[in-house]
Amino acid sequence: MGIQNLFAAGGVVMWPLLAFSVLGVALIIERISFWVRINKRQNRVVRDVLNLYRLDNVVGAMDKLQKNADLPLARIFLAALELEEPNPEEFRLALESESQAEIPVLKRFQNIFETIISLAPLLGLLGTVLGLIASFASLNLGDVGGSKTTNVTSGISEALVSTASGLIVAIFILMFANTFRGLYQRQIALIQEYGGQLELLYRRRYERGEKTYASTR
């Protein structure tokens, strides 16, 4: 069955299903590019920043973060490190606030994916119902067993095309949406882990500064 015949068999709902398919593929490509960039660079950059900060090379750590400000963890670290002499509580609040601000970036398009996954099968089912209505409407009771019955049977099989198309779209999008959801959850765990390490390093640095100040008085 060619594309034209497929659309003719599926009916009018094939057009919104096509739109969902094109939109879904475009958003999937964007999310793949986003996650590949993060997974390729972020862990290395954050480890380098933590090592520099551990060696009291704050300037070097800030410089590296600013050069990689397109990464979520880099922006989170910068939000805290750019504060002027914060106490540990203020430092922690800055990390947590910026982490919350990054969540929409990490979950971007998730609602659209969920909408497509929910609506695509329903549209497919609607197309099948409309096709069945049209098929049975063309059947006269007096022609049962005649040529029109064959046409109805053929119409029913064609009407099921829209249901199959809707399921295919939903399954395809669902596969990638679940993958992106897993990457998001992993990223949240890394933010908590690396944010905790930076907070601990800052707290130790702050306490050393307090002790040095107290000993000079």
C-alpha positions in Angstrom: 0.0 0.0 0.0 1.5 3.3 -1.1 1.6 6.5 0.9 -1.3 8.0 -1.0 -3.4 4.9 -0.6 -2.4 4.7 3.1 -3.7 8.2 3.7 -6.8 7.6 1.7 -7.5 4.5 3.8 -6.7 6.1 7.1 -8.9 9.1 6.5 -8.7 12.7 7.7 -7.0 11.8 11.0 -3.9 10.7 9.1 -3.0 14.4 8.7 -2.8 15.3 12.4 -0.9 12.0 12.9 1.6 13.1 10.3 2.0 16.4 12.0 2.6 14.7 15.3 5.2 12.5 13.6 7.1 15.4 12.1 6.9 17.4 15.4 8.0 14.4 17.4 11.0 13.6 15.2 12.1 17.2 15.3 11.9 17.4 19.1 13.7 14.0 19.4 16.6 15.3 17.3 16.9 18.4 19.5 16.8 16.3 22.7 19.4 13.8 21.4 21.7 16.7 20.5 21.2 18.2 23.9 21.9 15.0 25.9 24.9 14.0 23.7 26.5 17.4 24.4 25.9 17.1 28.2 27.1 13.5 28.4 30.1 14.1 26.3 31.5 17.1 28.2 29.8 17.8 31.5 31.4 15.1 33.8 34.9 16.0 32.7 34.3 19.7 33.1 32.8 19.3 36.6 35.5 17.0 37.8 38.2 19.5 36.6 36.3 22.4 38.3 36.1 20.5 41.6 39.8 19.6 41.5 40.7 23.2 40.8 38.5 24.4 43.6 40.0 21.8 45.9 43.4 23.2 45.2 42.1 26.7 46.1 42.4 27.8 42.4 39.1 29.6 42.5 39.9 31.8 39.5 40.8 28.8 37.3 37.6 27.1 38.4 35.4 30.1 37.6 37.2 30.6 34.2 36.4 27.0 33.2 32.8 27.2 34.3 32.3 30.4 32.3 33.8 28.8 29.2 31.3 25.9 29.6 28.2 27.9 30.7 26.1 26.0 28.2 26.1 23.0 30.6 23.5 22.9 33.4 25.9 22.0 36.1 28.3 24.8 35.1 25.4 27.3 35.4 24.5 25.9 38.8 28.1 26.1 40.1 28.4 29.7 38.7 25.3 30.8 40.5 26.8 29.9 43.9 30.5 30.8 43.2 29.6 34.3 41.9 28.1 35.3 45.3 30.2 37.7 47.3 31.5 36.0 50.4 28.3 34.0 51.2 28.0 31.9 54.3 27.6 28.1 53.8 23.8 28.4 54.1 23.6 31.1 51.4 25.9 29.0 49.2 23.7 26.0 49.6 20.5 28.0 48.9 22.1 29.4 45.7 22.9 25.8 44.5 19.4 24.6 45.3 17.7 27.6 43.6 19.7 27.3 40.4 19.2 23.6 40.4 15.4 24.1 40.4 15.8 26.7 37.6 17.5 24.1 35.5 14.8 21.5 35.8 12.6 22.9 33.0 15.6 22.9 30.7 16.3 19.2 31.4 12.6 18.3 31.1 12.0 20.4 28.0 9.4 19.1 25.6 8.4 16.3 28.0 4.8 17.5 28.1 4.6 17.6 24.3 5.9 14.0 24.1 3.3 12.9 26.7 0.5 14.7 24.7 1.5 13.0 21.5 1.7 9.6 23.2 -1.8 10.1 24.6 -3.5 11.6 21.6 -2.0 9.6 18.7 -3.8 6.3 19.7 -7.1 8.2 20.3 -6.9 9.8 16.9 -6.2 6.5 15.3 -9.2 5.0 17.0 -11.3 8.0 15.9 -10.2 7.3 12.3 -11.2 3.7 12.6 -14.7 4.6 14.0 -15.3 7.1 11.2 -14.2 4.5 8.7 -16.5 1.9 10.1 -19.4 4.3 10.1 -18.8 5.2 6.4 -18.5 1.5 5.5 -21.7 0.4 7.2 -23.5 3.4 5.9 -22.9 2.1 2.4 -24.4 -1.3 3.2 -28.1 -2.1 2.4 -29.7 -4.9 4.3 -31.1 -6.3 1.0 -27.6 -6.7 -0.4 -26.2 -8.9 2.4 -24.0 -11.5 0.8 -23.6 -9.4 -2.4 -20.9 -7.2 -3.8 -21.5 -4.4 -1.2 -20.7 -6.8 1.6 -17.3 -7.3 0.1 -16.8 -3.6 -0.1 -17.7 -3.2 3.6 -15.2 -5.9 4.5 -12.5 -4.1 2.5 -13.5 -0.8 4.1 -13.2 -2.2 7.6 -9.6 -3.4 6.9 -8.7 0.0 5.5 -10.3 1.7 8.5 -8.0 -0.1 10.8 -5.0 1.6 9.1 -5.6 4.7 11.2 -5.5 2.8 14.5 -2.3 1.1 13.5 -0.8 4.4 12.4 -1.7 6.0 15.7 -0.2 3.2 17.7 3.0 3.3 15.7 3.4 7.1 16.3 2.7 6.7 20.0 5.1 3.7 20.5 7.9 5.5 18.6 7.6 8.7 20.7 7.2 6.7 23.9 10.4 4.9 23.4 12.4 8.1 23.1 10.4 9.9 25.8 11.2 7.1 28.3 14.9 7.3 27.4 14.9 11.1 27.9 13.1 10.6 31.2 15.9 8.3 32.4 18.6 10.7 31.3 16.8 13.5 33.3 16.6 11.4 36.4 20.3 10.5 36.1 21.1 14.2 35.6 19.2 15.1 38.8 21.2 12.5 40.7 24.5 14.0 39.3 23.4 17.5 40.3 22.8 16.4 43.8 26.1 14.5 44.0 28.4 17.2 42.5 26.5 20.0 44.2 27.0 18.3 47.5 30.8 17.9 46.8 31.1 21.6 45.9 29.1 22.6 49.0 31.4 20.5 51.2 34.5 22.0 49.7 33.2 25.5 50.2 32.2 24.8 53.8 35.7 23.6 54.6 37.2 26.6 52.8 34.9 28.9 54.7 35.7 27.4 58.1 39.4 27.7 57.3 38.9 31.3 56.6 37.0 31.8 59.8 39.7 30.1 61.8 42.4 32.2 60.2 40.5 35.4 60.9 40.0 34.4 64.5 43.7 33.6 65.0 44.8 37.0 63.7 42.6 38.9 66.2 
